[in-house]
Amino acid sequence: MQNEGIALIEEWKNQSNYISKLFHERKYQEASLPMQLFTKNFIQLLFILNKEEWAVETEGVYKLKGFTYKPLNIEERIQFVQTHSHQYHSYIHLNELYKEAEKLYAKAEILEK
């Protein structure tokens, strides 16, 4: 399937422990930048999964509503992560979103066969 999307999931898996460690060490501002990066990567991942063109980053969140493959309540969850990227709870949300996206990739692959 779309290897680029799978690569984004793997990148999150490789870096998520580091980000979690930053939060546990109370380095909230240091954790904020990678959280913002991986939030953007997650949105791009959904575009790849839904075979949509990733054009303007700011419009990306609003287009998610019409996607076939997406986690539940994606707009609210992404908005929370974006506005609270310096909080550990947003890390938990983003981690769960990546897990859900991995399952969606498997589902999409099965349905396409």
Summary of the structure (lengths in Angstrom):
residues: 113
radius of gyration: 13.7
end to end distance: 10.4
largest distance: 45.9
contacts: 317
relative contact order: 0.17
helix: 79%
strand: 0%
